[in-house]
Amino acid sequence: MIRSLLCTALLSTALLSSVVAAGPSAADAGVASTGLDLSETSAVQSLLVVPPIVKVTTKQGGAFAGLNTAKTVEKFDAAAHQRLVAAFSKELEGKVIPAEAAFGAVAKAGATPATLRTQAGREKLAQATNVAWLVTFEFNRTGALVGTLYDAQGNQAGEPSYVTNAAAISQKNADDVAGFVAKQLIAVADARAKANAAAEAARLAELPKTPPPPETKADDFVDPDEAARLKRRAEAERKAFKADPDRTRVAIAVGPGVTFRGLEVGGDNAGRLAELRNTPTTGLAVYANLQPFQWFDKTAKSRFGDLQVDVHYRRAIVQAKVTEGPGVGTVCQMTDDDLMVRGTYRFQVAPKPHAPWIGVGGGFSQESTVFACSLPLPSTSLRGIDAQLRVRQPIVPGKLALEGSVGPRFLLSAPGLTPGFSLSGELWAELKPVSVFFGRAGVRVSRLVAANEVASLVDTRTFVGLELGVFF
């Protein structure tokens, strides 16, 4: 009996010792308590797996030999998407958006296969889902499944990954492409994290040594909430009025110029008018440009981001003087000016810094030469509607660009006036060498044709100007 009790006690002691030995070690407990992520995916942030793009036949072709009229459309494959999300979740545990949430977010953001092929569309989806990385899938011409990784700005990161014979996107296909893309993502994210850390360390090293803050007295206390509110307000004001050459909200310029005028007077009664000898005249021009969609972050890069309104006004410093015939030496006051108010919509032909912007513009214009005297001089005040093709070509992105436009001007008829075919155009070089400063130099040309019961007129004007101002 005593021997049995002794054996039982020894066995219990051994079991208790083995349980204590199997518990977590001090080193393991220390690592668990710190909460550090020491895995190879620690630099990877949230990832959105975009549903794969597949082509589906919606209408069968006809029965004509050699003629295939089948119609296909592109759509997202929800079933294959779930397999891809499951595969990526194995590779990047805790970093992948769940399949149902991802598919719903893509639909809510209005993303389509066409928009996901553009940098702006991918950036919009990343902002809507608040993720750091995107991966898209579609089939190439050889039938291989292609997975491409993009960052939060919609720019490609790394090289595309290919899986052949993946028409059905089986789970094995999904696992294969997830392994390829995850390997690239880990490498790219780690490299960017190290680069950002090095840049931050360099920035901190360059900061001047600051003395310790003075002791705070009771009456110097500042409410933390009030201080935070003032800081946010100052940051918003700084951001709102920062001069960005790639995001001009308003530009204003003023400067001198020279106008050359060629007036051709015809008709049976042209001899009744006094001969007008035109010479180059100096004047002052004012230019203003407003781009309303650039004021807001959400619309600055939208399809209407380059919608703008510009206004031009020129007035010549000139007067007429009689040089022959009765009244020689008489000075005749005159008004010589022109006004244009125009709206423009353009788009960039490719998402590259040197790619041109092409669009159309239209607006109201008026050019006047009015003599305030009794001499038989041909006064004109012609109003019209301009329709123009407008092109902007960056030369040095953010610094120098060429701006051109040309098109017909439809003169507005007035009592006794018969409009003819008229044209207008201009070419400017715009310069933004430093923050806020704005300048442009160029030429504006118009050829206006009209007739009345007295004579027919062909009024050709060329204005060459230099304008300086500011932008923000």
C-alpha positions in Angstrom: 0.0 0.0 0.0 2.8 2.5 1.0 4.8 1.5 -2.1 1.7 2.2 -4.3 1.2 5.7 -2.8 4.9 6.5 -3.3 4.8 5.5 -7.0 1.7 7.7 -7.5 3.4 10.7 -5.9 6.5 10.3 -8.0 4.4 10.0 -11.2 2.5 13.2 -10.4 5.7 15.1 -9.8 7.1 14.0 -13.2 4.0 15.0 -15.0 4.0 18.4 -13.4 7.7 18.9 -14.4 6.9 18.0 -18.0 4.0 20.5 -18.1 6.2 23.3 -16.8 9.0 22.4 -19.3 6.5 22.5 -22.2 5.3 26.1 -21.4 6.5 29.2 -23.4 10.1 30.2 -22.9 11.2 33.6 -21.6 12.5 34.5 -25.1 9.2 33.5 -26.7 7.2 35.5 -24.2 9.4 38.5 -24.7 8.9 38.5 -28.5 5.1 38.0 -28.1 4.9 40.9 -25.7 6.6 43.4 -28.0 4.0 43.0 -30.8 6.7 43.4 -33.5 6.1 42.0 -37.0 9.4 40.3 -37.9 8.1 38.3 -40.9 9.3 38.9 -44.5 6.0 40.6 -45.3 6.3 43.2 -42.6 6.9 46.0 -45.2 3.8 45.0 -47.2 0.7 47.1 -46.5 -2.9 46.5 -47.5 -3.4 44.8 -50.9 -6.5 44.8 -53.1 -6.9 41.8 -55.4 -8.9 43.2 -58.4 -11.3 40.7 -60.0 -9.8 39.2 -63.2 -10.9 40.6 -66.6 -12.4 37.9 -68.9 -14.0 38.1 -72.3 -17.5 36.6 -72.7 -19.4 35.9 -75.9 -22.8 37.6 -75.8 -24.1 37.0 -79.3 -23.3 34.0 -81.6 -22.1 34.8 -85.1 -24.0 34.2 -88.4 -23.8 31.1 -90.6 -21.9 32.7 -93.4 -18.7 30.8 -94.3 -15.6 32.7 -93.4 -17.4 35.4 -91.5 -17.4 35.5 -87.7 -19.8 38.1 -86.2 -19.7 36.8 -82.7 -19.7 39.7 -80.2 -17.7 39.7 -76.9 -17.7 41.9 -73.9 -15.3 42.2 -71.0 -16.4 41.6 -67.4 -15.1 40.7 -64.0 -15.0 36.9 -63.0 -16.3 36.7 -59.5 -15.7 33.0 -59.0 -12.1 33.2 -60.1 -11.7 36.2 -58.0 -12.5 34.2 -54.8 -9.8 31.7 -55.7 -7.3 34.4 -56.3 -8.0 36.1 -53.0 -7.7 32.8 -51.2 -4.3 32.2 -52.8 -3.0 35.7 -52.0 -4.3 35.3 -48.4 -2.1 32.3 -48.0 1.0 34.2 -49.2 0.3 37.5 -47.4 -1.7 36.6 -44.3 -3.7 39.6 -42.9 -2.7 41.9 -45.7 -5.4 41.1 -48.4 -8.9 42.6 -48.6 -11.5 39.9 -48.3 -13.1 38.8 -51.6 -16.7 40.0 -50.9 -15.5 43.4 -49.7 -13.0 43.8 -52.6 -15.6 42.9 -55.2 -18.2 45.3 -53.7 -15.6 48.1 -53.4 -14.7 47.8 -57.1 -18.3 48.0 -58.1 -19.0 51.0 -55.8 -16.0 52.9 -57.1 -17.3 52.5 -60.7 -14.2 50.7 -61.9 -14.5 49.0 -65.3 -12.0 46.9 -67.3 -11.4 50.0 -69.5 -10.7 52.4 -66.6 -8.4 49.9 -64.8 -6.1 50.1 -67.9 -5.5 53.8 -67.1 -3.3 55.2 -64.4 -6.0 57.6 -63.3 -8.6 54.8 -63.0 -6.2 52.6 -60.9 -5.3 55.6 -58.6 -9.0 56.4 -58.1 -9.8 52.8 -57.1 -6.8 52.7 -54.7 -8.0 55.9 -53.0 -11.6 54.7 -52.8 -10.5 51.4 -51.1 -7.6 53.0 -49.1 -5.0 50.4 -50.0 -1.3 50.7 -50.7 -1.2 48.1 -53.6 -3.3 46.8 -56.4 -2.9 43.7 -58.5 -4.9 43.2 -61.7 -5.4 40.2 -63.9 -6.3 39.6 -67.6 -5.4 37.3 -70.4 -2.9 38.2 -73.1 -3.1 37.3 -76.8 -1.4 33.9 -76.2 -4.0 33.0 -73.5 -1.7 33.3 -70.5 -3.0 34.8 -67.3 -1.1 38.0 -66.5 -0.9 39.5 -63.0 0.4 43.1 -62.7 1.2 44.9 -59.5 0.5 48.7 -59.1 1.1 51.1 -56.2 -1.4 53.5 -54.7 -0.7 56.1 -57.4 -1.7 53.6 -60.1 1.9 53.2 -61.4 3.3 49.7 -62.2 5.6 48.1 -59.7 7.9 45.3 -60.8 7.3 43.2 -63.9 4.1 41.3 -64.9 3.8 37.7 -63.9 2.6 35.1 -66.4 0.9 31.7 -65.9 0.2 29.7 -69.1 -2.7 27.3 -69.7 -4.9 29.2 -67.2 -8.0 29.7 -69.1 -10.3 28.5 -66.3 -8.1 30.1 -63.5 -8.1 27.0 -61.4 -7.0 27.0 -57.8 -3.5 25.8 -58.9 -3.3 28.7 -61.4 -4.3 31.1 -58.7 -1.7 29.7 -56.3 1.0 29.9 -59.0 0.3 33.6 -59.9 -0.1 34.5 -56.3 3.3 33.1 -55.5 4.9 35.1 -58.3 3.2 38.4 -57.5 3.7 38.1 -53.8 7.5 37.5 -54.2 7.7 40.7 -56.3 5.5 42.6 -53.8 7.6 41.7 -50.8 10.8 42.8 -52.6 9.3 46.1 -53.9 7.7 47.0 -50.6 10.9 46.2 -48.6 13.0 48.3 -51.0 10.6 51.2 -50.8 10.5 51.0 -47.0 14.3 51.0 -46.7 14.5 54.0 -49.1 11.9 55.9 -47.1 13.7 55.1 -43.9 17.0 56.3 -45.3 15.4 59.5 -46.6 13.8 60.2 -43.3 17.0 59.6 -41.4 18.8 62.0 -43.8 16.2 64.6 -43.3 16.4 64.3 -39.5 20.2 64.5 -39.7 20.0 67.8 -41.5 17.6 69.4 -39.0 19.3 72.0 -36.8 19.7 71.2 -33.1 17.0 72.9 -31.2 17.3 74.1 -27.6 15.0 72.5 -25.0 11.6 74.3 -24.8 11.2 76.9 -22.0 9.4 76.0 -18.9 5.6 76.4 -19.3 3.9 78.6 -16.8 0.4 78.1 -15.7 -0.9 81.1 -17.6 1.0 80.0 -20.8 -1.0 76.7 -21.1 -2.6 76.1 -24.5 -5.5 73.8 -25.0 -4.3 70.8 -27.0 -7.5 70.6 -29.0 -7.3 74.3 -29.9 -3.6 73.9 -30.9 -4.5 70.9 -33.1 -7.3 72.8 -34.8 -5.0 75.8 -35.6 -2.4 73.4 -37.0 -4.9 71.8 -39.3 -6.2 75.1 -40.4 -2.6 76.4 -41.2 -1.8 73.2 -43.1 -5.0 73.5 -45.1 -4.3 77.1 -46.0 -0.7 76.3 -47.0 -1.8 73.4 -49.2 -4.7 75.4 -50.8 -2.5 78.3 -52.0 0.7 76.5 -52.9 1.8 77.4 -56.4 2.0 74.1 -58.4 3.0 74.5 -62.1 1.2 71.2 -62.9 -2.0 72.3 -61.1 -2.6 76.0 -62.0 -5.8 77.3 -60.5 -5.5 81.0 -61.5 -3.1 82.9 -63.8 -3.1 86.7 -64.4 -0.7 88.6 -66.6 -0.4 92.1 -68.1 2.1 93.5 -70.6 2.8 95.7 -73.7 2.3 94.7 -77.3 2.2 96.0 -80.9 -0.7 95.8 -83.3 -0.4 95.7 -87.0 -3.5 96.4 -89.0 -4.3 95.8 -92.7 -7.6 97.2 -93.8 -8.9 96.6 -97.4 -11.9 98.7 -98.4 -13.8 97.7 -101.6 -17.1 98.3 -103.3 -18.6 101.0 -105.5 -18.7 103.6 -102.7 -15.2 103.0 -101.3 -13.9 106.2 -103.0 -16.2 108.2 -100.7 -14.2 107.2 -97.6 -11.0 108.9 -96.5 -7.8 107.0 -97.1 -6.6 105.4 -93.8 -2.9 104.8 -93.5 -2.2 102.2 -90.9 1.0 102.1 -88.9 2.1 99.8 -86.0 0.5 100.9 -82.8 1.5 100.1 -79.2 -1.0 99.1 -76.5 -1.5 97.3 -73.3 -3.0 93.7 -72.9 -4.4 91.9 -69.9 -4.8 88.1 -69.7 -6.6 86.0 -67.0 -7.1 82.2 -66.8 -9.3 80.3 -64.4 -9.3 76.5 -64.0 -12.1 75.7 -61.5 -11.6 72.0 -61.2 -8.0 72.4 -60.1 -9.1 74.0 -56.8 -10.2 70.6 -55.4 -8.1 67.5 -54.9 -10.9 65.1 -55.9 -11.5 66.9 -59.3 -7.9 68.0 -60.2 -7.1 64.7 -62.0 -10.6 64.0 -63.2 -11.6 63.9 -66.9 -12.7 67.5 -66.6 -9.5 68.7 -64.8 -8.3 70.8 -67.7 -11.6 72.6 -68.2 -10.8 76.4 -68.1 -12.0 79.9 -68.9 -9.7 82.6 -70.1 -10.2 86.3 -70.8 -8.1 88.6 -73.1 -8.4 92.4 -73.4 -6.2 94.7 -75.5 -6.4 98.5 -75.9 -4.1 100.5 -78.2 -2.7 103.8 -77.3 -3.4 105.6 -80.6 -5.1 108.6 -82.3 -5.7 109.6 -85.9 -4.3 112.7 -87.5 -5.3 114.3 -90.9 -2.2 114.5 -93.2 -3.8 115.5 -96.5 -6.8 117.5 -97.7 -9.1 119.8 -95.7 -8.4 120.0 -92.0 -4.7 119.0 -92.3 -3.2 118.5 -88.8 -6.6 117.8 -87.2 -6.3 115.2 -84.4 -9.2 112.7 -84.3 -9.7 110.6 -81.1 -10.2 106.9 -81.7 -10.8 103.7 -79.8 -8.9 100.6 -80.9 -9.4 97.5 -78.7 -10.4 93.8 -78.7 -11.9 91.5 -76.2 -12.2 87.7 -76.0 -14.0 85.5 -73.4 -13.4 81.8 -74.1 -14.0 78.4 -72.5 -11.8 75.4 -73.3 -11.9 71.6 -72.7 -8.8 69.5 -73.4 -7.5 66.0 -72.6 -4.0 64.5 -72.7 -3.5 62.0 -75.5 -1.2 59.8 -73.3 -0.3 59.8 -69.6 3.3 61.0 -70.3 4.9 64.4 -69.3 5.6 65.4 -72.9 2.4 64.2 -74.4 0.3 67.0 -76.0 -3.1 68.2 -74.8 -5.8 68.5 -77.5 -9.3 69.9 -77.2 -11.8 72.5 -78.4 -12.6 76.0 -77.3 -15.4 78.5 -78.0 -16.4 81.9 -76.9 -17.3 85.5 -77.6 -15.0 88.1 -79.2 -15.2 91.8 -80.2 -12.7 93.9 -82.2 -13.4 97.7 -82.6 -11.8 100.6 -84.3 -14.1 103.6 -83.8 -13.2 107.2 -84.8 -14.7 110.0 -82.7 -14.7 112.7 -85.5 -16.8 113.8 -88.5 -14.3 112.6 -91.1 -15.5 109.8 -93.5 -13.4 107.1 -91.9 -14.4 103.4 -91.8 -15.2 102.7 -88.2 -15.8 99.0 -87.3 -17.0 97.1 -84.3 -17.3 93.5 -85.1 -18.6 90.9 -82.7 -18.5 87.2 -83.2 -18.5 83.6 -81.9 -15.2 81.7 -82.1 -15.0 77.9 -82.5 -11.4 76.7 -82.2 -9.1 73.7 -82.2 -6.8 74.1 -79.2 -3.4 72.3 -78.7 -1.0 72.5 -75.8 2.5 71.0 -76.2 4.7 70.7 -73.1 8.4 71.5 -74.0 9.8 71.3 -70.4 7.1 69.8 -68.2 6.0 72.2 -65.5 8.2 75.0 -66.9 7.7 75.7 -70.6 4.9 74.9 -73.0 3.5 76.0 -76.4 -0.2 76.9 -76.6 -1.9 77.2 -80.0 -5.5 77.6 -81.4 -7.1 78.2 -84.7 -10.7 78.2 -86.1 -13.5 80.2 -87.8 -15.1 83.2 -86.3 -18.8 83.6 -87.0 -19.6 87.3 -87.0 -22.9 88.3 -85.5 -25.1 90.1 -88.0 -26.2 93.7 -87.4 -28.6 96.0 -89.3 -27.1 96.6 -92.7 -24.2 94.3 -92.1 -23.4 91.1 -94.1 -20.8 88.9 -92.5 -18.3 87.0 -94.5 -16.0 84.0 -93.7 -13.7 85.1 -90.9 -10.8 83.4 -89.1 -8.8 83.8 -85.9 -5.9 82.1 -84.3 -3.0 82.5 -81.8 0.3 81.0 -80.7 1.9 81.5 -77.3 4.9 80.3 -75.4 4.1 80.1 -71.7 6.9 80.1 -69.0 6.8 79.2 -65.3 10.5 79.4 -64.3 9.9 79.7 -60.5 7.1 79.5 -58.1 4.3 82.0 -58.6 6.0 83.8 -61.6 4.1 83.5 -64.9 5.0 84.9 -68.3 4.0 84.4 -71.9 4.9 85.8 -75.3 3.2 85.3 -78.6 1.0 86.4 -81.5 -2.7 86.7 -82.1 -4.2 87.0 -85.6 -7.7 87.7 -86.9 -9.1 88.2 -90.4 -12.6 89.6 -90.4 -14.7 90.0 -93.5 -18.0 92.0 -93.7 -19.9 94.4 -95.9 -22.6 97.0 -95.8 -24.4 99.3 -98.2 -21.3 101.6 -98.4 -18.4 99.3 -98.8 -16.9 95.9 -98.1 -14.1 95.5 -95.5 -11.4 92.9 -94.9 -9.9 93.8 -91.6 -6.7 91.9 -90.7 -5.0 92.4 -87.3 -1.9 90.9 -85.8 -1.0 91.5 -82.2 2.5 90.6 -80.9 2.7 90.9 -77.1 4.7 90.0 -74.0 2.8 89.5 -70.7 4.1 89.0 -67.2 2.2 88.0 -64.1 1.6 85.4 -61.4 -0.1 82.1 -60.9 -1.1 79.8 -58.1 
